[in-house]
């Protein structure tokens, strides 16, 4: 039962990420069905049109569906310019407001389309068909090979035997597709990370308050559904009974049209007043008597989750694109966080061995091998930044409060903390590179296509002249060299890769040991106290999560009860903005005072200026913060 409870808690806590992952998984499965069952390349002059339609049109349809299933789209459009107010609607202002709100909606709607395109490019079927009918690609692939190559190229997707006549061209098209796919994934992750960091940097609230805010909205949404059903049931029973019994209805308090309209406004932030939703704002402003109820304040992109039905922890809408692409092609499991857990880091070996890539065995070998070697590592690095709560604790609100990352003008503090985050994020990328090098496939493909004269002379020493010309074909066993030479070259490249892989592992392990030893030697607290410290941070994390849930439930229940029953709100004590900001500061160690966390220091000292003394060996306090 305990395990089942943990699974349920995990699903509830990460319901948005799981939801987007489900959408991405269904998209990936649909692409697989389309490419293997429905898709049949015509292998004629229509290749370009046919392949492009299967690549782009489903993505566009999924993009439109993304708008349709997003609650914020309809919250923006419903009743935004009714007939009686049509004359007062200003075109410029309305368009600007729509664009501002639709930007995050568009980012979320792009999840499924980008998943489709990325998976389709890695699968290469659609691109292969489209590219085989493209005039520019035909001219490039069939350069100096005559008209027969142009005619055969369009028929290759339907007849694999034609590869014997032009053996290098189809793998080249597949290589181009997969290279574009990985570049697309890397670009998406980079843009997602940068945009999320910038959005968090401009956040008007602190990390812990943002965390509580999202929990509150989840509770409010759940309780709203329950309260609305109860209220609707009572109203329906009253009306039906009065209809059949021909009696007058008893007074029944229900929100008016104006009440519903006011709580349906898109959320605007006001730094002087602490409201967590439009219902919360409505209850605390005399039921929205302010005539500017729906206009005052500012729209902040980082607070866009307020208008959604639920919210995830990091605000990442594009992460599932990578996850499902990786699941389909065997790169790593659907929960990337396990790669960063100490007991599961070596599971990456299994996924690294399950590679679907195929070396093109052409002049593209070098680029192809390097992309497959380093692109997944880069994507894992970006995921490492995403999964580390310290990243968001550092960046959240840093524009509003620059002293958070540059205390007293100390620029080195930011690079020190960011360096710790980077070291943690490097775990999975280094493991990927190590396993990939030990496997040898990507290195063999890349180095067989290297055209450096010195390298070629070193590898092809005492070999036949064909080694210089056909080294790129060794990875596919297609060279015309004697089998002994080809096999020896292949073993040599694999040996180089494995030696390099072991060097990376040994170097990483040695550096990790030395860094840990240095940090432990410089520690100003004992080993047993550090053990107690870790236990305390775990317990504080559990207690804080429970308190968040408790107060979020209390506040949402009060707000919804006041809305549906037209009652005055009771006072519920909550931390002020500054208290949230102080509690969200990165932990700093002071040798003269024994505080085990930022909250511990805040409780004992109150809201005072935070001591800037920091020590390397105590970064575990922030690293084990609320995930």
C-alpha positions in Angstrom: 0.0 0.0 0.0 2.9 2.4 0.8 4.3 1.8 -2.7 0.9 2.4 -4.3 0.5 5.6 -2.3 3.8 6.8 -3.5 2.9 6.1 -7.1 -0.4 8.0 -6.7 1.3 10.9 -5.0 3.8 11.0 -7.9 1.1 11.0 -10.5 -0.8 13.8 -8.7 2.3 15.9 -8.2 3.4 15.6 -11.8 0.0 15.3 -13.5 0.7 18.0 -16.1 4.0 16.5 -17.1 2.4 13.1 -17.3 -0.4 14.6 -19.3 1.9 16.1 -21.9 4.0 12.9 -21.9 0.8 10.9 -22.7 0.0 13.3 -25.6 3.6 12.9 -26.9 3.5 9.1 -26.5 0.2 8.9 -28.4 1.7 11.2 -31.1 4.8 9.0 -31.4 2.6 5.9 -31.6 0.5 7.5 -34.3 3.6 8.4 -36.3 4.8 4.8 -36.1 1.4 3.5 -37.3 1.3 6.0 -40.1 4.9 5.3 -41.3 4.5 1.5 -41.1 0.9 1.0 -42.2 -0.7 4.0 -43.9 2.4 5.6 -45.5 3.2 4.2 -49.0 5.6 6.3 -51.0 4.4 6.5 -54.6 8.0 6.4 -55.9 7.4 8.8 -58.8 7.3 12.5 -59.5 4.8 12.9 -56.6 7.4 11.9 -53.9 8.1 15.4 -52.8 4.4 16.4 -52.3 3.4 13.0 -50.7 6.3 12.9 -48.2 5.9 16.6 -47.3 2.2 16.2 -46.7 2.7 13.3 -44.3 5.5 15.2 -42.5 3.8 18.6 -42.2 0.0 18.2 -42.4 -0.4 15.9 -39.3 1.8 18.3 -37.3 -0.4 21.2 -38.3 -3.5 19.3 -37.3 -1.9 18.5 -33.9 -1.0 22.1 -33.6 -4.7 23.2 -34.1 -5.8 20.5 -31.6 -3.3 21.9 -29.1 -5.1 25.2 -29.2 -8.5 23.5 -28.9 -7.7 21.4 -25.8 -6.0 24.3 -24.0 -8.4 25.9 -21.5 -6.7 29.2 -21.7 -7.6 29.6 -25.3 -11.3 29.5 -24.5 -11.0 31.5 -21.4 -9.5 34.3 -23.5 -12.0 34.1 -26.4 -15.3 33.3 -24.6 -17.2 36.6 -24.2 -14.2 38.7 -25.0 -16.1 41.0 -27.4 -19.9 40.4 -27.2 -22.3 42.2 -29.6 -23.3 44.8 -27.0 -19.6 45.8 -26.4 -18.4 45.4 -30.0 -18.2 49.1 -30.6 -16.0 49.6 -27.5 -13.5 46.9 -28.5 -10.3 48.5 -29.7 -8.7 46.5 -32.5 -5.1 47.3 -31.6 -5.5 46.8 -27.9 -7.5 43.6 -28.4 -4.9 42.1 -30.8 -2.0 43.0 -28.5 -3.7 41.4 -25.5 -4.5 38.3 -27.6 -0.9 37.9 -28.8 0.4 38.3 -25.3 -1.8 35.6 -23.9 -1.6 33.3 -26.9 2.2 33.2 -26.8 2.4 30.6 -23.9 -0.6 28.8 -25.3 1.2 28.4 -28.6 4.3 27.0 -26.8 2.1 24.4 -25.2 0.3 23.6 -28.4 3.6 22.9 -30.1 4.3 19.8 -27.9 2.6 17.3 -30.1 3.6 18.8 -33.5 7.2 18.9 -32.6 7.0 15.4 -31.3 5.6 14.3 -34.6 8.2 16.1 -36.7 11.1 15.0 -34.5 10.1 11.3 -34.4 9.3 11.3 -38.2 12.8 12.8 -39.0 14.5 10.2 -36.8 12.5 7.5 -38.5 13.5 9.0 -41.9 10.6 7.4 -43.9 8.8 10.7 -44.7 11.9 12.7 -45.4 13.4 9.9 -47.5 10.3 9.9 -49.7 10.1 13.7 -50.0 13.9 14.2 -50.5 14.0 11.5 -53.2 11.6 13.6 -55.3 13.3 17.0 -54.6 15.1 18.5 -57.5 17.9 20.1 -55.5 18.6 17.0 -53.5 18.6 14.9 -56.7 21.2 17.3 -58.2 23.3 17.0 -55.1 23.1 13.3 -54.5 23.4 12.3 -58.2 26.2 14.8 -59.1 28.3 13.4 -61.9 26.3 10.1 -62.0 24.1 10.6 -65.0 20.3 10.7 -65.6 19.9 7.1 -64.5 20.7 8.1 -61.0 17.9 10.7 -61.1 15.4 8.1 -62.3 16.5 5.4 -59.8 16.5 7.8 -56.8 12.8 8.3 -56.9 12.2 4.6 -56.9 14.5 3.7 -54.0 11.9 4.1 -51.2 9.9 1.3 -52.9 12.6 -1.1 -53.9 15.5 -1.7 -51.6 17.3 -3.8 -54.3 18.0 -0.6 -56.2 20.5 0.2 -53.4 23.0 -2.1 -55.1 23.1 0.3 -58.1 23.5 3.5 -56.0 24.7 2.1 -52.7 25.4 5.3 -50.9 22.5 7.5 -51.6 19.7 6.1 -49.5 21.7 6.0 -46.3 22.7 9.6 -47.1 19.0 10.6 -47.2 18.4 8.8 -43.9 21.5 10.4 -42.4 20.3 13.9 -43.5 16.8 13.2 -41.9 18.3 12.0 -38.6 20.8 14.8 -38.4 18.0 17.3 -38.9 15.9 15.5 -36.3 18.6 15.7 -33.6 19.4 19.3 -34.5 15.7 20.1 -34.1 15.6 18.4 -30.7 18.7 20.2 -29.5 17.3 23.5 -30.7 14.0 22.9 -29.0 15.6 22.1 -25.7 18.0 25.1 -25.9 15.1 27.5 -26.6 13.0 25.9 -23.9 15.7 26.2 -21.3 16.6 29.8 -22.2 13.0 30.9 -22.4 12.2 29.2 -19.1 15.2 30.8 -17.4 14.3 34.3 -18.8 10.6 33.8 -17.7 11.7 32.7 -14.2 14.2 35.6 -14.0 11.4 38.1 -14.5 9.1 36.4 -11.9 7.7 38.9 -9.4 7.4 36.2 -6.8 10.0 33.9 -5.1 10.7 30.2 -5.7 8.8 28.9 -2.7 5.8 31.2 -3.2 5.6 30.0 -6.8 5.7 26.4 -5.6 2.9 27.1 -3.1 1.0 29.0 -5.8 0.9 26.1 -8.1 -0.2 23.7 -5.3 -3.0 26.1 -4.4 -4.3 26.2 -8.0 -4.3 22.5 -8.2 -6.4 22.3 -4.9 -8.7 25.1 -6.1 -9.3 23.4 -9.4 -10.1 20.1 -7.7 -12.3 21.7 -5.1 -14.0 23.9 -7.7 -15.1 20.7 -9.6 -16.5 19.2 -6.4 -18.2 22.4 -5.2 -19.7 23.1 -8.6 -21.1 19.6 -8.9 -22.6 19.8 -5.4 -24.1 23.3 -6.1 -25.4 22.2 -9.5 -27.0 19.1 -8.0 -28.8 21.1 -5.3 -30.0 23.6 -7.8 -31.2 20.9 -10.2 -33.0 19.0 -7.4 -34.7 22.2 -6.2 -35.9 23.1 -9.8 -37.1 19.6 -10.6 -39.0 19.2 -7.3 -40.7 22.6 -7.7 -41.6 21.7 -11.3 -43.2 18.3 -10.5 -44.8 19.5 -7.2 -45.9 22.9 -8.5 -44.5 24.7 -5.5 -42.6 28.0 -5.3 -38.8 27.7 -5.0 -37.1 28.4 -1.8 -34.4 31.1 -1.8 -31.2 29.6 -3.2 -28.0 31.6 -3.4 -26.2 31.1 -6.6 -23.5 33.3 -8.4 -24.9 35.8 -10.9 -23.8 36.2 -14.5 -21.6 39.1 -13.5 -20.0 37.0 -10.7 -19.1 34.3 -13.2 -17.8 36.9 -15.7 -15.5 38.4 -13.1 -13.8 35.2 -12.0 -13.4 34.2 -15.7 -11.0 37.2 -16.4 -7.4 36.3 -17.2 -5.2 36.7 -14.2 -3.3 39.9 -13.7 -0.6 40.4 -11.1 -0.6 43.2 -8.6 2.6 43.5 -6.4 0.7 45.3 -3.7 -1.9 42.7 -3.2 -1.4 39.0 -2.7 -4.0 37.1 -4.7 -3.4 33.6 -6.0 -6.4 33.4 -8.5 -9.3 35.4 -9.8 -11.6 33.7 -7.3 -9.2 34.7 -4.5 -9.1 38.2 -5.8 -12.9 38.4 -6.2 -13.5 37.2 -2.6 -11.0 39.8 -1.2 -12.2 42.8 -3.2 -15.8 43.0 -1.9 -16.9 40.5 -4.6 -15.1 42.5 -7.3 -16.8 45.8 -6.8 -13.8 47.5 -8.3 -14.7 48.7 -11.8 -11.2 47.8 -13.1 -11.4 44.3 -11.6 -10.4 42.6 -14.8 -7.9 45.2 -16.0 -5.7 46.3 -13.1 -2.3 44.7 -12.7 0.1 43.2 -15.1 0.1 40.0 -17.2 3.3 38.0 -16.4 4.2 35.1 -18.6 5.7 33.2 -15.7 2.3 33.4 -14.0 0.4 32.1 -17.1 -0.3 28.8 -15.2 -2.9 30.7 -13.1 -5.3 30.5 -16.1 -4.6 26.9 -16.8 -6.5 24.0 -15.3 -3.3 22.7 -13.7 0.4 23.5 -13.6 3.7 21.6 -13.5 6.7 22.4 -11.3 9.2 23.7 -13.8 6.8 25.2 -16.4 8.3 23.1 -19.1 5.9 22.4 -22.0 8.5 21.1 -24.5 10.3 18.5 -22.3 8.0 15.6 -23.3 9.0 16.1 -26.9 12.5 14.9 -26.0 11.2 12.2 -23.7 8.9 10.5 -26.2 11.4 10.8 -29.1 14.0 9.2 -26.8 11.6 6.4 -25.8 10.8 5.6 -29.4 14.4 5.4 -30.4 15.7 3.7 -27.3 17.9 6.6 -26.0 16.7 6.7 -22.4 13.6 6.0 -20.3 10.5 8.0 -20.1 11.4 9.5 -16.7 14.8 11.2 -17.3 15.1 12.0 -13.6 16.2 8.4 -12.8 19.4 9.1 -14.7 20.4 11.6 -12.1 19.7 9.3 -9.1 22.9 7.7 -7.8 21.6 4.2 -7.8 20.3 4.4 -11.4 23.0 6.2 -13.3 24.5 3.1 -14.8 21.1 2.1 -16.3 22.1 4.4 -19.1 24.3 1.6 -20.4 21.3 -0.5 -21.5 19.7 2.4 -23.4 23.0 3.4 -25.0 23.4 0.0 -26.5 19.9 0.1 -28.0 20.8 2.5 -30.7 18.7 2.7 -33.9 21.2 4.9 -35.9 22.8 3.6 -39.0 26.1 5.0 -40.3 25.6 6.4 -43.8 29.0 5.1 -44.9 29.6 8.1 -47.1 31.3 11.5 -46.8 28.8 12.4 -44.2 30.2 9.8 -41.7 32.1 12.4 -39.6 29.2 14.7 -39.1 26.7 11.9 -38.6 28.8 10.1 -35.9 29.5 13.3 -34.0 25.9 14.4 -34.0 24.8 11.0 -32.7 27.6 11.1 -30.1 27.2 14.6 -28.8 23.5 15.7 -29.5 22.0 13.2 -26.9 24.7 14.3 -24.4 23.7 17.9 -24.9 20.0 17.2 -24.6 20.7 15.3 -21.4 22.7 18.3 -20.1 19.7 20.5 -20.7 17.4 18.1 -19.0 19.9 18.1 -16.0 19.4 21.9 -15.7 15.6 21.5 -15.9 15.5 18.8 -13.2 17.7 20.6 -10.7 15.5 22.7 -8.4 18.5 24.8 -7.6 18.4 26.2 -11.2 15.0 27.6 -10.6 15.8 28.7 -7.1 18.7 30.7 -8.5 16.9 32.3 -11.5 13.4 32.8 -10.1 13.0 36.6 -9.5 16.6 37.4 -10.2 15.6 40.4 -12.4 13.4 41.8 -9.7 16.1 41.2 -7.0 19.6 41.1 -8.7 21.2 40.8 -5.3 19.9 37.2 -5.3 22.5 36.1 -7.9 25.0 39.0 -7.3 25.0 39.5 -3.5 26.8 42.8 -2.7 28.0 42.9 -6.3 29.9 39.6 -6.0 29.8 38.2 -9.6 31.7 35.1 -8.6 28.8 33.9 -6.5 26.6 33.4 -9.5 29.3 31.4 -11.4 30.0 29.4 -8.3 26.4 28.3 -7.8 25.8 27.8 -11.5 29.0 25.7 -11.6 27.5 23.4 -8.9 24.4 23.1 -11.0 26.4 22.3 -14.1 28.4 19.6 -12.3 25.2 17.9 -11.3 23.8 18.2 -14.8 26.9 16.6 -16.3 26.2 13.2 -14.7 24.0 11.8 -17.4 25.9 13.4 -20.4 29.2 12.0 -19.2 27.6 8.6 -18.7 26.1 8.7 -22.2 29.5 9.6 -23.8 31.3 6.9 -21.8 28.8 4.1 -22.8 28.7 5.3 -26.4 32.5 5.3 -26.6 32.6 1.8 -25.1 30.0 0.6 -27.6 32.2 2.1 -30.4 29.5 2.5 -33.0 29.3 6.3 -33.2 33.1 6.8 -32.9 33.7 4.3 -35.6 31.3 6.0 -37.9 32.7 9.5 -37.2 36.4 8.7 -37.4 36.0 6.6 -40.6 34.8 9.7 -42.3 37.6 12.0 -41.0 39.6 13.3 -44.0 42.7 14.6 -42.0 45.8 13.4 -44.0 47.8 12.8 -40.8 45.1 10.6 -39.3 44.6 8.7 -42.6 48.3 7.9 -42.8 48.3 6.7 -39.2 45.3 4.5 -39.6 46.1 3.2 -43.1 49.8 2.6 -42.4 50.9 -0.6 -44.1 47.5 -1.0 -45.7 46.5 -1.0 -49.4 45.8 2.2 -51.3 42.1 1.5 -51.1 42.2 2.2 -47.4 42.6 5.9 -48.1 39.6 5.9 -50.5 37.2 3.5 -48.8 37.8 4.0 -45.1 34.3 5.5 -44.8 32.8 2.2 -46.0 34.4 0.0 -43.3 31.7 0.7 -40.8 29.1 -0.9 -43.1 31.3 -3.7 -44.3 30.9 -2.4 -47.9 34.6 -1.7 -48.8 36.3 -3.7 -51.6 39.4 -4.1 -49.4 40.4 -7.7 -48.3 38.4 -8.9 -45.4 41.5 -9.1 -43.2 42.3 -5.4 -43.8 38.7 -4.2 -43.4 38.2 -6.3 -40.2 41.5 -5.0 -38.7 40.5 -1.3 -39.5 37.1 -1.8 -37.9 38.7 -3.4 -34.8 41.2 -0.6 -34.6 38.6 2.1 -34.6 36.5 0.3 -32.0 39.6 -0.2 -29.9 40.4 3.6 -30.1 36.8 4.3 -29.1 36.8 1.9 -26.1 40.2 3.2 -24.8 38.9 6.8 -25.0 35.7 5.7 -23.2 37.7 4.1 -20.3 39.8 7.3 -20.2 36.7 9.4 -19.8 35.4 7.1 -17.0 38.6 7.0 -15.1 39.1 10.8 -15.4 35.6 11.5 -14.3 35.8 9.2 -11.4 39.2 10.6 -10.3 38.0 14.2 -10.5 34.8 13.3 -8.6 36.8 11.6 -5.9 39.3 14.5 -5.6 36.5 17.1 -5.5 34.6 15.3 -2.9 37.7 14.8 -0.7 38.6 18.4 -1.0 35.1 19.5 0.0 35.0 17.1 2.9 38.5 18.2 4.1 37.5 21.8 4.2 34.1 21.1 5.9 33.6 23.0 9.2 31.1 20.5 10.5 31.7 16.9 11.4 30.6 13.8 9.5 27.8 12.9 12.0 26.5 16.4 11.9 26.4 16.3 8.1 24.4 13.0 8.3 22.0 14.7 10.7 21.8 17.7 8.3 20.7 15.5 5.4 18.0 13.9 7.6 16.8 17.3 8.6 16.5 18.6 5.1 14.5 15.5 4.1 12.1 16.0 7.0 11.8 19.7 6.4 11.0 19.0 2.8 8.2 16.6 3.8 6.8 19.0 6.4 6.9 21.9 4.0 5.1 19.9 1.4 2.4 18.9 3.9 2.0 22.5 5.1 1.7 23.7 1.5 -1.0 21.1 0.9 -2.8 22.0 4.1 -2.9 25.8 3.6 -3.6 25.5 -0.1 -6.7 23.4 0.8 -7.8 25.8 3.5 -7.5 28.8 1.3 -9.2 27.3 -1.7 -12.1 25.9 0.4 -12.7 29.3 1.9 -12.6 31.1 -1.4 -15.0 28.7 -3.1 -17.4 28.6 -0.2 -17.5 32.4 -0.2 -18.1 32.5 -4.0 -20.9 30.0 -4.1 -22.6 31.0 -0.8 -22.0 34.8 -0.9 -20.3 34.9 2.4 -17.6 37.2 3.8 -14.1 35.6 3.8 -12.5 34.6 7.1 -8.9 35.7 7.7 -6.3 33.0 6.9 -2.7 34.0 7.9 -0.2 33.6 5.0 3.4 34.7 4.6 4.0 38.1 3.1 5.8 38.5 -0.2 9.1 39.5 1.6 8.8 36.4 3.8 8.5 34.2 0.8 11.5 35.9 -0.8 13.7 35.5 2.3 12.7 31.8 2.6 13.6 31.2 -1.0 17.2 32.5 -0.8 19.9 30.0 -1.5 21.3 28.6 1.7 24.5 30.3 3.2 26.5 28.8 5.9 27.7 30.8 9.0 30.2 29.3 11.3 29.0 31.3 14.2 25.3 30.2 14.0 23.9 26.8 13.7 21.1 26.9 11.2 20.3 23.9 9.0 18.3 25.7 6.3 17.2 29.1 5.1 13.8 28.7 6.8 15.5 27.6 10.0 17.6 30.9 10.0 14.5 32.9 9.0 12.5 31.5 11.9 15.2 32.2 14.5 16.5 35.5 13.3 13.4 37.0 11.5 13.6 39.0 8.3 17.1 40.4 8.5 19.8 40.9 6.1 21.1 37.5 4.9 24.7 36.6 5.8 26.8 36.2 2.6 29.3 33.7 4.0 29.1 30.5 1.9 30.9 27.2 2.0 31.3 24.6 -0.8 30.7 21.5 1.3 27.2 22.5 2.4 25.6 22.9 -1.0 23.6 19.7 -0.2 21.1 21.9 1.7 19.9 23.6 -1.5 20.4 20.6 -3.7 18.0 18.6 -1.7 15.3 21.3 -1.7 11.7 20.7 -2.8 11.9 19.0 -6.2 
